[in-house]
Each structure stands twice: as structure tokens, then as C-alpha cells.
Amino acid sequence: FARKRVRVVQRKLSGAHPSHITLDDLLDSSNPHVRKEVLQKPRVLDAARDIVLGAADAERRGLPESGLTVEQQVSALIEQATDPNILARMWIGWSPWV
């Protein structure tokens, strides 16, 4: 687990796109519900990918997967963190550390 976290930090420091890091975290989830209801269903996984990457006009959707400047990373992260489509999907049992 610790090695995974270190790799994520290295990616962040090297300019990785925050939304792609979120998607990778989703794919690596050990949460049984996520594994059964999201990862095993391609249609649901595609919908989750679209939600995390944002609407067609979202700035973060147009950014590359890597090589972002600090400003681009911050902008994408703030946009993702304040996206009503993401915020509206949280629930009481949400496990943001998964």
C-alpha cells in the first residue's frame, strides 16, 4: 500500500492529471462494492470515467494525461473538487481514501 501511495505522489510531482489519478485509484480499489458494481460493469465504468473527466466543456477534459504545469494541475483539481456532478454523487458511506 505504501509503495502505491509513493508512486501516486511521484506522478503528482511529475505533472500527472489529477482526474486520471482518481480513475487509477478507482481501478485499484479494494472496496468490494466498487469492485462488483463499477469495475465488473463496463458501462458503469465508462460512466464513472466520464463523470471524473468532466463535462464536454470542462477544462480538465481537454488536458493531457501527463506533463501538466502546476497551474494546470491545480486548476483541474479545483474543477474536479467543485464539480456539482461529482459532489451530488457522494453518499454517507463514501470512502474517499479507497
Sequence and secondary structure as in RCSB ss.txt:
>XXXX:A:sequence
FARKRVRVVQRKLSGAHPSHITLDDLLDSSNPHVRKEVLQKPRVLDAARDIVLGAADAERRGLPESGLTVEQQVS
ALIEQATDPNILARMWIGWSPWV
>XXXX:A:secstr
 HHHHHHHHHHHHTT  HHHHHHHHHHT   HHHIIIIIT HHHHHHHHHHHH  TT GGGGS SS   HHHHHH
HHHHHHT HHHHTT  TT  TT 
